[in-house]
Amino acid sequence: MLMLDKNLLTELVDKCMNDLRTSSSLNTGSLKEEILTTVHSVLHKTLSNLDLVTREQFDIQTKVLDQARQKLELLSNKITELENLK
């Protein structure tokens, strides 16, 4: 799983949008719309290729991991007890 810096994405989008707003070559609405569509498409494609999970999926996996750690600790303690009985 990849941890992604939200500030990096925000900065990327802000730069794209700022460049589009200040560009003097974007006098026609259709050209501007085409560029915005392209930028959106590139960002969507880039984000789709990343190994991201939803918050809900992350929380579920965190809970599963916590449960596994608890079971491992119990088993480890049980092994120690059994070893001490010898």
PyMOL Python script that loads the backbone (N, CA, C, O; Angstrom):
from pymol import cmd

cmd.read_pdbstr("""\
ATOM      1  N   MET A   1       0.847  -1.175   0.000  1.00  0.00           N
ATOM      2  CA  MET A   1       0.000   0.000   0.000  1.00  0.00           C
ATOM      3  C   MET A   1       0.892   1.238   0.000  1.00  0.00           C
ATOM      4  O   MET A   1       1.911   1.273   0.691  1.00  0.00           O
ATOM      5  N   LEU A   2       0.525   2.214  -0.745  1.00  0.00           N
ATOM      6  CA  LEU A   2       1.309   3.423  -0.899  1.00  0.00           C
ATOM      7  C   LEU A   2       0.704   4.534  -0.056  1.00  0.00           C
ATOM      8  O   LEU A   2      -0.492   4.812  -0.139  1.00  0.00           O
ATOM      9  N   MET A   3       1.534   5.159   0.745  1.00  0.00           N
ATOM     10  CA  MET A   3       1.087   6.326   1.488  1.00  0.00           C
ATOM     11  C   MET A   3       1.365   7.547   0.613  1.00  0.00           C
ATOM     12  O   MET A   3       2.502   7.773   0.201  1.00  0.00           O
ATOM     13  N   LEU A   4       0.358   8.307   0.341  1.00  0.00           N
ATOM     14  CA  LEU A   4       0.467   9.420  -0.575  1.00  0.00           C
ATOM     15  C   LEU A   4       0.311  10.728   0.186  1.00  0.00           C
ATOM     16  O   LEU A   4      -0.609  10.889   0.987  1.00  0.00           O
ATOM     17  N   ASP A   5       1.213  11.649  -0.072  1.00  0.00           N
ATOM     18  CA  ASP A   5       1.172  12.950   0.582  1.00  0.00           C
ATOM     19  C   ASP A   5       0.075  13.789  -0.067  1.00  0.00           C
ATOM     20  O   ASP A   5       0.172  14.163  -1.236  1.00  0.00           O
ATOM     21  N   LYS A   6      -0.961  14.077   0.700  1.00  0.00           N
ATOM     22  CA  LYS A   6      -2.098  14.842   0.187  1.00  0.00           C
ATOM     23  C   LYS A   6      -1.650  16.224  -0.280  1.00  0.00           C
ATOM     24  O   LYS A   6      -2.194  16.756  -1.248  1.00  0.00           O
ATOM     25  N   ASN A   7      -0.673  16.806   0.394  1.00  0.00           N
ATOM     26  CA  ASN A   7      -0.178  18.124   0.005  1.00  0.00           C
ATOM     27  C   ASN A   7       0.455  18.099  -1.377  1.00  0.00           C
ATOM     28  O   ASN A   7       0.350  19.070  -2.126  1.00  0.00           O
ATOM     29  N   LEU A   8       1.113  16.994  -1.721  1.00  0.00           N
ATOM     30  CA  LEU A   8       1.715  16.865  -3.037  1.00  0.00           C
ATOM     31  C   LEU A   8       0.652  16.888  -4.119  1.00  0.00           C
ATOM     32  O   LEU A   8       0.811  17.566  -5.134  1.00  0.00           O
ATOM     33  N   LEU A   9      -0.427  16.155  -3.911  1.00  0.00           N
ATOM     34  CA  LEU A   9      -1.515  16.156  -4.892  1.00  0.00           C
ATOM     35  C   LEU A   9      -2.184  17.523  -4.987  1.00  0.00           C
ATOM     36  O   LEU A   9      -2.482  18.008  -6.078  1.00  0.00           O
ATOM     37  N   THR A  10      -2.410  18.126  -3.848  1.00  0.00           N
ATOM     38  CA  THR A  10      -3.028  19.449  -3.837  1.00  0.00           C
ATOM     39  C   THR A  10      -2.158  20.450  -4.577  1.00  0.00           C
ATOM     40  O   THR A  10      -2.655  21.268  -5.350  1.00  0.00           O
ATOM     41  N   GLU A  11      -0.865  20.379  -4.335  1.00  0.00           N
ATOM     42  CA  GLU A  11       0.072  21.282  -5.005  1.00  0.00           C
ATOM     43  C   GLU A  11       0.059  21.056  -6.514  1.00  0.00           C
ATOM     44  O   GLU A  11       0.082  22.015  -7.286  1.00  0.00           O
ATOM     45  N   LEU A  12       0.022  19.792  -6.935  1.00  0.00           N
ATOM     46  CA  LEU A  12      -0.016  19.472  -8.361  1.00  0.00           C
ATOM     47  C   LEU A  12      -1.266  20.040  -9.019  1.00  0.00           C
ATOM     48  O   LEU A  12      -1.188  20.664 -10.078  1.00  0.00           O
ATOM     49  N   VAL A  13      -2.405  19.826  -8.397  1.00  0.00           N
ATOM     50  CA  VAL A  13      -3.663  20.334  -8.945  1.00  0.00           C
ATOM     51  C   VAL A  13      -3.663  21.858  -8.955  1.00  0.00           C
ATOM     52  O   VAL A  13      -4.077  22.474  -9.938  1.00  0.00           O
ATOM     53  N   ASP A  14      -3.202  22.466  -7.867  1.00  0.00           N
ATOM     54  CA  ASP A  14      -3.166  23.929  -7.800  1.00  0.00           C
ATOM     55  C   ASP A  14      -2.290  24.521  -8.896  1.00  0.00           C
ATOM     56  O   ASP A  14      -2.644  25.527  -9.511  1.00  0.00           O
ATOM     57  N   LYS A  15      -1.148  23.890  -9.133  1.00  0.00           N
ATOM     58  CA  LYS A  15      -0.253  24.382 -10.189  1.00  0.00           C
ATOM     59  C   LYS A  15      -0.910  24.282 -11.557  1.00  0.00           C
ATOM     60  O   LYS A  15      -0.842  25.211 -12.361  1.00  0.00           O
ATOM     61  N   CYS A  16      -1.545  23.148 -11.810  1.00  0.00           N
ATOM     62  CA  CYS A  16      -2.232  22.976 -13.096  1.00  0.00           C
ATOM     63  C   CYS A  16      -3.323  24.024 -13.270  1.00  0.00           C
ATOM     64  O   CYS A  16      -3.428  24.667 -14.314  1.00  0.00           O
ATOM     65  N   MET A  17      -4.127  24.181 -12.236  1.00  0.00           N
ATOM     66  CA  MET A  17      -5.232  25.130 -12.328  1.00  0.00           C
ATOM     67  C   MET A  17      -4.732  26.569 -12.456  1.00  0.00           C
ATOM     68  O   MET A  17      -5.296  27.358 -13.214  1.00  0.00           O
ATOM     69  N   ASN A  18      -3.701  26.904 -11.733  1.00  0.00           N
ATOM     70  CA  ASN A  18      -3.139  28.253 -11.805  1.00  0.00           C
ATOM     71  C   ASN A  18      -2.586  28.530 -13.197  1.00  0.00           C
ATOM     72  O   ASN A  18      -2.807  29.604 -13.757  1.00  0.00           O
ATOM     73  N   ASP A  19      -1.870  27.564 -13.748  1.00  0.00           N
ATOM     74  CA  ASP A  19      -1.332  27.733 -15.096  1.00  0.00           C
ATOM     75  C   ASP A  19      -2.454  27.929 -16.115  1.00  0.00           C
ATOM     76  O   ASP A  19      -2.344  28.741 -17.033  1.00  0.00           O
ATOM     77  N   LEU A  20      -3.525  27.175 -15.937  1.00  0.00           N
ATOM     78  CA  LEU A  20      -4.647  27.313 -16.861  1.00  0.00           C
ATOM     79  C   LEU A  20      -5.333  28.669 -16.715  1.00  0.00           C
ATOM     80  O   LEU A  20      -5.729  29.280 -17.707  1.00  0.00           O
ATOM     81  N   ARG A  21      -5.470  29.134 -15.476  1.00  0.00           N
ATOM     82  CA  ARG A  21      -6.147  30.424 -15.253  1.00  0.00           C
ATOM     83  C   ARG A  21      -5.347  31.592 -15.814  1.00  0.00           C
ATOM     84  O   ARG A  21      -5.921  32.551 -16.330  1.00  0.00           O
ATOM     85  N   THR A  22      -4.031  31.513 -15.713  1.00  0.00           N
ATOM     86  CA  THR A  22      -3.199  32.647 -16.101  1.00  0.00           C
ATOM     87  C   THR A  22      -2.700  32.565 -17.537  1.00  0.00           C
ATOM     88  O   THR A  22      -2.039  33.489 -18.011  1.00  0.00           O
ATOM     89  N   SER A  23      -3.000  31.493 -18.227  1.00  0.00           N
ATOM     90  CA  SER A  23      -2.520  31.326 -19.594  1.00  0.00           C
ATOM     91  C   SER A  23      -3.265  32.266 -20.537  1.00  0.00           C
ATOM     92  O   SER A  23      -4.496  32.304 -20.561  1.00  0.00           O
ATOM     93  N   SER A  24      -2.482  33.030 -21.319  1.00  0.00           N
ATOM     94  CA  SER A  24      -3.102  33.956 -22.269  1.00  0.00           C
ATOM     95  C   SER A  24      -3.532  33.240 -23.547  1.00  0.00           C
ATOM     96  O   SER A  24      -4.268  33.806 -24.355  1.00  0.00           O
ATOM     97  N   SER A  25      -3.080  32.009 -23.734  1.00  0.00           N
ATOM     98  CA  SER A  25      -3.451  31.283 -24.950  1.00  0.00           C
ATOM     99  C   SER A  25      -4.825  30.640 -24.842  1.00  0.00           C
ATOM    100  O   SER A  25      -5.325  30.066 -25.810  1.00  0.00           O
ATOM    101  N   LEU A  26      -5.430  30.734 -23.677  1.00  0.00           N
ATOM    102  CA  LEU A  26      -6.733  30.107 -23.478  1.00  0.00           C
ATOM    103  C   LEU A  26      -7.859  31.122 -23.618  1.00  0.00           C
ATOM    104  O   LEU A  26      -8.613  31.355 -22.673  1.00  0.00           O
ATOM    105  N   ASN A  27      -7.968  31.709 -24.772  1.00  0.00           N
ATOM    106  CA  ASN A  27      -9.004  32.719 -24.992  1.00  0.00           C
ATOM    107  C   ASN A  27     -10.349  32.106 -25.326  1.00  0.00           C
ATOM    108  O   ASN A  27     -11.386  32.730 -25.104  1.00  0.00           O
ATOM    109  N   THR A  28     -10.347  30.901 -25.853  1.00  0.00           N
ATOM    110  CA  THR A  28     -11.619  30.286 -26.217  1.00  0.00           C
ATOM    111  C   THR A  28     -12.025  29.287 -25.150  1.00  0.00           C
ATOM    112  O   THR A  28     -11.186  28.593 -24.576  1.00  0.00           O
ATOM    113  N   GLY A  29     -13.294  29.226 -24.898  1.00  0.00           N
ATOM    114  CA  GLY A  29     -13.808  28.311 -23.891  1.00  0.00           C
ATOM    115  C   GLY A  29     -13.570  26.857 -24.246  1.00  0.00           C
ATOM    116  O   GLY A  29     -13.330  26.033 -23.364  1.00  0.00           O
ATOM    117  N   SER A  30     -13.635  26.533 -25.530  1.00  0.00           N
ATOM    118  CA  SER A  30     -13.481  25.135 -25.927  1.00  0.00           C
ATOM    119  C   SER A  30     -12.061  24.641 -25.687  1.00  0.00           C
ATOM    120  O   SER A  30     -11.868  23.496 -25.277  1.00  0.00           O
ATOM    121  N   LEU A  31     -11.068  25.485 -25.936  1.00  0.00           N
ATOM    122  CA  LEU A  31      -9.683  25.086 -25.699  1.00  0.00           C
ATOM    123  C   LEU A  31      -9.437  24.903 -24.203  1.00  0.00           C
ATOM    124  O   LEU A  31      -8.788  23.948 -23.775  1.00  0.00           O
ATOM    125  N   LYS A  32      -9.966  25.830 -23.426  1.00  0.00           N
ATOM    126  CA  LYS A  32      -9.817  25.722 -21.977  1.00  0.00           C
ATOM    127  C   LYS A  32     -10.488  24.456 -21.465  1.00  0.00           C
ATOM    128  O   LYS A  32      -9.928  23.748 -20.628  1.00  0.00           O
ATOM    129  N   GLU A  33     -11.684  24.169 -21.962  1.00  0.00           N
ATOM    130  CA  GLU A  33     -12.414  22.965 -21.549  1.00  0.00           C
ATOM    131  C   GLU A  33     -11.636  21.709 -21.942  1.00  0.00           C
ATOM    132  O   GLU A  33     -11.590  20.736 -21.189  1.00  0.00           O
ATOM    133  N   GLU A  34     -11.036  21.740 -23.110  1.00  0.00           N
ATOM    134  CA  GLU A  34     -10.250  20.587 -23.566  1.00  0.00           C
ATOM    135  C   GLU A  34      -9.040  20.350 -22.642  1.00  0.00           C
ATOM    136  O   GLU A  34      -8.726  19.211 -22.299  1.00  0.00           O
ATOM    137  N   ILE A  35      -8.383  21.418 -22.255  1.00  0.00           N
ATOM    138  CA  ILE A  35      -7.223  21.288 -21.365  1.00  0.00           C
ATOM    139  C   ILE A  35      -7.659  20.804 -19.990  1.00  0.00           C
ATOM    140  O   ILE A  35      -7.017  19.934 -19.402  1.00  0.00           O
ATOM    141  N   LEU A  36      -8.752  21.368 -19.477  1.00  0.00           N
ATOM    142  CA  LEU A  36      -9.250  20.919 -18.175  1.00  0.00           C
ATOM    143  C   LEU A  36      -9.622  19.442 -18.216  1.00  0.00           C
ATOM    144  O   LEU A  36      -9.346  18.701 -17.273  1.00  0.00           O
ATOM    145  N   THR A  37     -10.239  19.022 -19.293  1.00  0.00           N
ATOM    146  CA  THR A  37     -10.602  17.617 -19.445  1.00  0.00           C
ATOM    147  C   THR A  37      -9.357  16.744 -19.494  1.00  0.00           C
ATOM    148  O   THR A  37      -9.331  15.667 -18.898  1.00  0.00           O
ATOM    149  N   THR A  38      -8.336  17.195 -20.193  1.00  0.00           N
ATOM    150  CA  THR A  38      -7.089  16.442 -20.292  1.00  0.00           C
ATOM    151  C   THR A  38      -6.404  16.334 -18.942  1.00  0.00           C
ATOM    152  O   THR A  38      -5.942  15.260 -18.557  1.00  0.00           O
ATOM    153  N   VAL A  39      -6.341  17.442 -18.225  1.00  0.00           N
ATOM    154  CA  VAL A  39      -5.714  17.432 -16.900  1.00  0.00           C
ATOM    155  C   VAL A  39      -6.472  16.482 -15.972  1.00  0.00           C
ATOM    156  O   VAL A  39      -5.866  15.694 -15.247  1.00  0.00           O
ATOM    157  N   HIS A  40      -7.786  16.566 -16.002  1.00  0.00           N
ATOM    158  CA  HIS A  40      -8.607  15.677 -15.172  1.00  0.00           C
ATOM    159  C   HIS A  40      -8.328  14.223 -15.531  1.00  0.00           C
ATOM    160  O   HIS A  40      -8.173  13.376 -14.651  1.00  0.00           O
ATOM    161  N   SER A  41      -8.266  13.943 -16.819  1.00  0.00           N
ATOM    162  CA  SER A  41      -8.024  12.578 -17.279  1.00  0.00           C
ATOM    163  C   SER A  41      -6.657  12.066 -16.820  1.00  0.00           C
ATOM    164  O   SER A  41      -6.529  10.925 -16.377  1.00  0.00           O
ATOM    165  N   VAL A  42      -5.648  12.916 -16.932  1.00  0.00           N
ATOM    166  CA  VAL A  42      -4.292  12.525 -16.515  1.00  0.00           C
ATOM    167  C   VAL A  42      -4.257  12.259 -15.016  1.00  0.00           C
ATOM    168  O   VAL A  42      -3.681  11.265 -14.574  1.00  0.00           O
ATOM    169  N   LEU A  43      -4.859  13.124 -14.249  1.00  0.00           N
ATOM    170  CA  LEU A  43      -4.877  12.926 -12.799  1.00  0.00           C
ATOM    171  C   LEU A  43      -5.641  11.653 -12.438  1.00  0.00           C
ATOM    172  O   LEU A  43      -5.200  10.883 -11.585  1.00  0.00           O
ATOM    173  N   HIS A  44      -6.776  11.436 -13.082  1.00  0.00           N
ATOM    174  CA  HIS A  44      -7.575  10.241 -12.800  1.00  0.00           C
ATOM    175  C   HIS A  44      -6.783   8.976 -13.141  1.00  0.00           C
ATOM    176  O   HIS A  44      -6.776   8.015 -12.371  1.00  0.00           O
ATOM    177  N   LYS A  45      -6.126   8.984 -14.284  1.00  0.00           N
ATOM    178  CA  LYS A  45      -5.347   7.828 -14.705  1.00  0.00           C
ATOM    179  C   LYS A  45      -4.187   7.573 -13.745  1.00  0.00           C
ATOM    180  O   LYS A  45      -3.904   6.426 -13.396  1.00  0.00           O
ATOM    181  N   THR A  46      -3.520   8.640 -13.322  1.00  0.00           N
ATOM    182  CA  THR A  46      -2.396   8.510 -12.394  1.00  0.00           C
ATOM    183  C   THR A  46      -2.859   7.946 -11.058  1.00  0.00           C
ATOM    184  O   THR A  46      -2.235   7.034 -10.515  1.00  0.00           O
ATOM    185  N   LEU A  47      -3.937   8.479 -10.536  1.00  0.00           N
ATOM    186  CA  LEU A  47      -4.456   8.010  -9.252  1.00  0.00           C
ATOM    187  C   LEU A  47      -4.972   6.574  -9.355  1.00  0.00           C
ATOM    188  O   LEU A  47      -4.865   5.806  -8.399  1.00  0.00           O
ATOM    189  N   SER A  48      -5.521   6.218 -10.491  1.00  0.00           N
ATOM    190  CA  SER A  48      -6.030   4.857 -10.674  1.00  0.00           C
ATOM    191  C   SER A  48      -4.905   3.831 -10.659  1.00  0.00           C
ATOM    192  O   SER A  48      -5.114   2.685 -10.262  1.00  0.00           O
ATOM    193  N   ASN A  49      -3.722   4.233 -11.085  1.00  0.00           N
ATOM    194  CA  ASN A  49      -2.583   3.322 -11.133  1.00  0.00           C
ATOM    195  C   ASN A  49      -1.909   3.145  -9.771  1.00  0.00           C
ATOM    196  O   ASN A  49      -1.086   2.246  -9.596  1.00  0.00           O
ATOM    197  N   LEU A  50      -2.254   3.993  -8.821  1.00  0.00           N
ATOM    198  CA  LEU A  50      -1.661   3.891  -7.492  1.00  0.00           C
ATOM    199  C   LEU A  50      -2.402   2.838  -6.683  1.00  0.00           C
ATOM    200  O   LEU A  50      -3.582   2.572  -6.911  1.00  0.00           O
ATOM    201  N   ASP A  51      -1.692   2.249  -5.743  1.00  0.00           N
ATOM    202  CA  ASP A  51      -2.275   1.213  -4.900  1.00  0.00           C
ATOM    203  C   ASP A  51      -2.916   1.886  -3.684  1.00  0.00           C
ATOM    204  O   ASP A  51      -2.361   1.872  -2.585  1.00  0.00           O
ATOM    205  N   LEU A  52      -4.090   2.473  -3.902  1.00  0.00           N
ATOM    206  CA  LEU A  52      -4.777   3.215  -2.849  1.00  0.00           C
ATOM    207  C   LEU A  52      -5.973   2.414  -2.339  1.00  0.00           C
ATOM    208  O   LEU A  52      -6.561   1.613  -3.067  1.00  0.00           O
ATOM    209  N   VAL A  53      -6.313   2.644  -1.094  1.00  0.00           N
ATOM    210  CA  VAL A  53      -7.498   2.017  -0.509  1.00  0.00           C
ATOM    211  C   VAL A  53      -8.362   3.107   0.107  1.00  0.00           C
ATOM    212  O   VAL A  53      -7.895   4.204   0.414  1.00  0.00           O
ATOM    213  N   THR A  54      -9.634   2.774   0.278  1.00  0.00           N
ATOM    214  CA  THR A  54     -10.533   3.728   0.921  1.00  0.00           C
ATOM    215  C   THR A  54     -10.257   3.743   2.425  1.00  0.00           C
ATOM    216  O   THR A  54      -9.598   2.844   2.946  1.00  0.00           O
ATOM    217  N   ARG A  55     -10.745   4.735   3.099  1.00  0.00           N
ATOM    218  CA  ARG A  55     -10.601   4.824   4.557  1.00  0.00           C
ATOM    219  C   ARG A  55     -11.264   3.622   5.214  1.00  0.00           C
ATOM    220  O   ARG A  55     -10.736   3.053   6.170  1.00  0.00           O
ATOM    221  N   GLU A  56     -12.436   3.238   4.688  1.00  0.00           N
ATOM    222  CA  GLU A  56     -13.149   2.099   5.246  1.00  0.00           C
ATOM    223  C   GLU A  56     -12.317   0.822   5.128  1.00  0.00           C
ATOM    224  O   GLU A  56     -12.215   0.056   6.086  1.00  0.00           O
ATOM    225  N   GLN A  57     -11.724   0.592   3.959  1.00  0.00           N
ATOM    226  CA  GLN A  57     -10.877  -0.585   3.767  1.00  0.00           C
ATOM    227  C   GLN A  57      -9.670  -0.549   4.703  1.00  0.00           C
ATOM    228  O   GLN A  57      -9.288  -1.568   5.278  1.00  0.00           O
ATOM    229  N   PHE A  58      -9.083   0.621   4.847  1.00  0.00           N
ATOM    230  CA  PHE A  58      -7.923   0.785   5.726  1.00  0.00           C
ATOM    231  C   PHE A  58      -8.305   0.473   7.173  1.00  0.00           C
ATOM    232  O   PHE A  58      -7.583  -0.237   7.873  1.00  0.00           O
ATOM    233  N   ASP A  59      -9.444   1.007   7.614  1.00  0.00           N
ATOM    234  CA  ASP A  59      -9.896   0.770   8.989  1.00  0.00           C
ATOM    235  C   ASP A  59     -10.181  -0.708   9.241  1.00  0.00           C
ATOM    236  O   ASP A  59      -9.861  -1.236  10.306  1.00  0.00           O
ATOM    237  N   ILE A  60     -10.781  -1.367   8.262  1.00  0.00           N
ATOM    238  CA  ILE A  60     -11.065  -2.800   8.403  1.00  0.00           C
ATOM    239  C   ILE A  60      -9.761  -3.581   8.527  1.00  0.00           C
ATOM    240  O   ILE A  60      -9.636  -4.446   9.394  1.00  0.00           O
ATOM    241  N   GLN A  61      -8.806  -3.285   7.679  1.00  0.00           N
ATOM    242  CA  GLN A  61      -7.531  -4.002   7.735  1.00  0.00           C
ATOM    243  C   GLN A  61      -6.772  -3.713   9.031  1.00  0.00           C
ATOM    244  O   GLN A  61      -6.089  -4.588   9.561  1.00  0.00           O
ATOM    245  N   THR A  62      -6.892  -2.496   9.535  1.00  0.00           N
ATOM    246  CA  THR A  62      -6.270  -2.152  10.811  1.00  0.00           C
ATOM    247  C   THR A  62      -6.865  -2.981  11.933  1.00  0.00           C
ATOM    248  O   THR A  62      -6.146  -3.470  12.804  1.00  0.00           O
ATOM    249  N   LYS A  63      -8.185  -3.139  11.911  1.00  0.00           N
ATOM    250  CA  LYS A  63      -8.867  -3.950  12.923  1.00  0.00           C
ATOM    251  C   LYS A  63      -8.442  -5.418  12.827  1.00  0.00           C
ATOM    252  O   LYS A  63      -8.178  -6.057  13.845  1.00  0.00           O
ATOM    253  N   VAL A  64      -8.376  -5.951  11.601  1.00  0.00           N
ATOM    254  CA  VAL A  64      -7.958  -7.341  11.395  1.00  0.00           C
ATOM    255  C   VAL A  64      -6.532  -7.539  11.893  1.00  0.00           C
ATOM    256  O   VAL A  64      -6.231  -8.542  12.539  1.00  0.00           O
ATOM    257  N   LEU A  65      -5.667  -6.597  11.598  1.00  0.00           N
ATOM    258  CA  LEU A  65      -4.279  -6.681  12.049  1.00  0.00           C
ATOM    259  C   LEU A  65      -4.191  -6.640  13.575  1.00  0.00           C
ATOM    260  O   LEU A  65      -3.410  -7.380  14.172  1.00  0.00           O
ATOM    261  N   ASP A  66      -4.979  -5.790  14.197  1.00  0.00           N
ATOM    262  CA  ASP A  66      -4.990  -5.704  15.657  1.00  0.00           C
ATOM    263  C   ASP A  66      -5.447  -7.025  16.278  1.00  0.00           C
ATOM    264  O   ASP A  66      -4.875  -7.488  17.264  1.00  0.00           O
ATOM    265  N   GLN A  67      -6.484  -7.622  15.691  1.00  0.00           N
ATOM    266  CA  GLN A  67      -6.968  -8.910  16.186  1.00  0.00           C
ATOM    267  C   GLN A  67      -5.901  -9.993  16.024  1.00  0.00           C
ATOM    268  O   GLN A  67      -5.722 -10.826  16.912  1.00  0.00           O
ATOM    269  N   ALA A  68      -5.203  -9.983  14.909  1.00  0.00           N
ATOM    270  CA  ALA A  68      -4.143 -10.968  14.681  1.00  0.00           C
ATOM    271  C   ALA A  68      -3.006 -10.784  15.687  1.00  0.00           C
ATOM    272  O   ALA A  68      -2.450 -11.763  16.187  1.00  0.00           O
ATOM    273  N   ARG A  69      -2.665  -9.536  15.980  1.00  0.00           N
ATOM    274  CA  ARG A  69      -1.623  -9.263  16.986  1.00  0.00           C
ATOM    275  C   ARG A  69      -2.029  -9.785  18.364  1.00  0.00           C
ATOM    276  O   ARG A  69      -1.213 -10.361  19.084  1.00  0.00           O
ATOM    277  N   GLN A  70      -3.295  -9.580  18.723  1.00  0.00           N
ATOM    278  CA  GLN A  70      -3.782 -10.067  20.019  1.00  0.00           C
ATOM    279  C   GLN A  70      -3.706 -11.588  20.093  1.00  0.00           C
ATOM    280  O   GLN A  70      -3.281 -12.141  21.107  1.00  0.00           O
ATOM    281  N   LYS A  71      -4.118 -12.265  19.022  1.00  0.00           N
ATOM    282  CA  LYS A  71      -4.059 -13.728  18.995  1.00  0.00           C
ATOM    283  C   LYS A  71      -2.620 -14.213  19.062  1.00  0.00           C
ATOM    284  O   LYS A  71      -2.321 -15.190  19.749  1.00  0.00           O
ATOM    285  N   LEU A  72      -1.731 -13.534  18.351  1.00  0.00           N
ATOM    286  CA  LEU A  72      -0.318 -13.902  18.372  1.00  0.00           C
ATOM    287  C   LEU A  72       0.265 -13.745  19.766  1.00  0.00           C
ATOM    288  O   LEU A  72       1.040 -14.587  20.221  1.00  0.00           O
ATOM    289  N   GLU A  73      -0.103 -12.677  20.434  1.00  0.00           N
ATOM    290  CA  GLU A  73       0.378 -12.455  21.795  1.00  0.00           C
ATOM    291  C   GLU A  73      -0.135 -13.548  22.743  1.00  0.00           C
ATOM    292  O   GLU A  73       0.619 -14.052  23.575  1.00  0.00           O
ATOM    293  N   LEU A  74      -1.415 -13.911  22.615  1.00  0.00           N
ATOM    294  CA  LEU A  74      -1.975 -14.985  23.437  1.00  0.00           C
ATOM    295  C   LEU A  74      -1.263 -16.310  23.180  1.00  0.00           C
ATOM    296  O   LEU A  74      -0.923 -17.025  24.123  1.00  0.00           O
ATOM    297  N   LEU A  75      -1.038 -16.635  21.924  1.00  0.00           N
ATOM    298  CA  LEU A  75      -0.344 -17.876  21.583  1.00  0.00           C
ATOM    299  C   LEU A  75       1.100 -17.866  22.085  1.00  0.00           C
ATOM    300  O   LEU A  75       1.610 -18.880  22.560  1.00  0.00           O
ATOM    301  N   SER A  76       1.738 -16.729  21.974  1.00  0.00           N
ATOM    302  CA  SER A  76       3.112 -16.611  22.461  1.00  0.00           C
ATOM    303  C   SER A  76       3.172 -16.824  23.974  1.00  0.00           C
ATOM    304  O   SER A  76       4.061 -17.508  24.481  1.00  0.00           O
ATOM    305  N   ASN A  77       2.220 -16.232  24.679  1.00  0.00           N
ATOM    306  CA  ASN A  77       2.153 -16.419  26.131  1.00  0.00           C
ATOM    307  C   ASN A  77       1.862 -17.872  26.488  1.00  0.00           C
ATOM    308  O   ASN A  77       2.426 -18.412  27.439  1.00  0.00           O
ATOM    309  N   LYS A  78       0.983 -18.493  25.722  1.00  0.00           N
ATOM    310  CA  LYS A  78       0.643 -19.906  25.970  1.00  0.00           C
ATOM    311  C   LYS A  78       1.873 -20.804  25.743  1.00  0.00           C
ATOM    312  O   LYS A  78       2.107 -21.736  26.513  1.00  0.00           O
ATOM    313  N   ILE A  79       2.633 -20.534  24.722  1.00  0.00           N
ATOM    314  CA  ILE A  79       3.856 -21.307  24.458  1.00  0.00           C
ATOM    315  C   ILE A  79       4.840 -21.136  25.599  1.00  0.00           C
ATOM    316  O   ILE A  79       5.460 -22.103  26.042  1.00  0.00           O
ATOM    317  N   THR A  80       4.984 -19.914  26.073  1.00  0.00           N
ATOM    318  CA  THR A  80       5.887 -19.647  27.204  1.00  0.00           C
ATOM    319  C   THR A  80       5.434 -20.417  28.424  1.00  0.00           C
ATOM    320  O   THR A  80       6.265 -20.994  29.124  1.00  0.00           O
ATOM    321  N   GLU A  81       4.147 -20.444  28.699  1.00  0.00           N
ATOM    322  CA  GLU A  81       3.610 -21.189  29.849  1.00  0.00           C
ATOM    323  C   GLU A  81       3.920 -22.684  29.706  1.00  0.00           C
ATOM    324  O   GLU A  81       4.362 -23.335  30.652  1.00  0.00           O
ATOM    325  N   LEU A  82       3.680 -23.205  28.510  1.00  0.00           N
ATOM    326  CA  LEU A  82       3.922 -24.637  28.284  1.00  0.00           C
ATOM    327  C   LEU A  82       5.402 -24.982  28.400  1.00  0.00           C
ATOM    328  O   LEU A  82       5.753 -26.040  28.921  1.00  0.00           O
ATOM    329  N   GLU A  83       6.244 -24.124  27.932  1.00  0.00           N
ATOM    330  CA  GLU A  83       7.694 -24.343  28.040  1.00  0.00           C
ATOM    331  C   GLU A  83       8.142 -24.323  29.507  1.00  0.00           C
ATOM    332  O   GLU A  83       9.038 -25.069  29.903  1.00  0.00           O
ATOM    333  N   ASN A  84       7.520 -23.476  30.286  1.00  0.00           N
ATOM    334  CA  ASN A  84       7.871 -23.378  31.711  1.00  0.00           C
ATOM    335  C   ASN A  84       7.386 -24.590  32.508  1.00  0.00           C
ATOM    336  O   ASN A  84       7.895 -24.834  33.602  1.00  0.00           O
ATOM    337  N   LEU A  85       6.433 -25.346  32.004  1.00  0.00           N
ATOM    338  CA  LEU A  85       5.929 -26.537  32.687  1.00  0.00           C
ATOM    339  C   LEU A  85       6.906 -27.708  32.585  1.00  0.00           C
ATOM    340  O   LEU A  85       6.831 -28.638  33.387  1.00  0.00           O
ATOM    341  N   LYS A  86       7.797 -27.678  31.638  1.00  0.00           N
ATOM    342  CA  LYS A  86       8.735 -28.799  31.438  1.00  0.00           C
ATOM    343  C   LYS A  86       9.729 -28.921  32.531  1.00  0.00           C
ATOM    344  O   LYS A  86      10.577 -29.813  32.498  1.00  0.00           O
TER     345      LYS A  86
END
""", "prot")
cmd.dss("prot")
cmd.show_as("cartoon", "prot")
cmd.util.cbc("prot")
cmd.orient("prot")
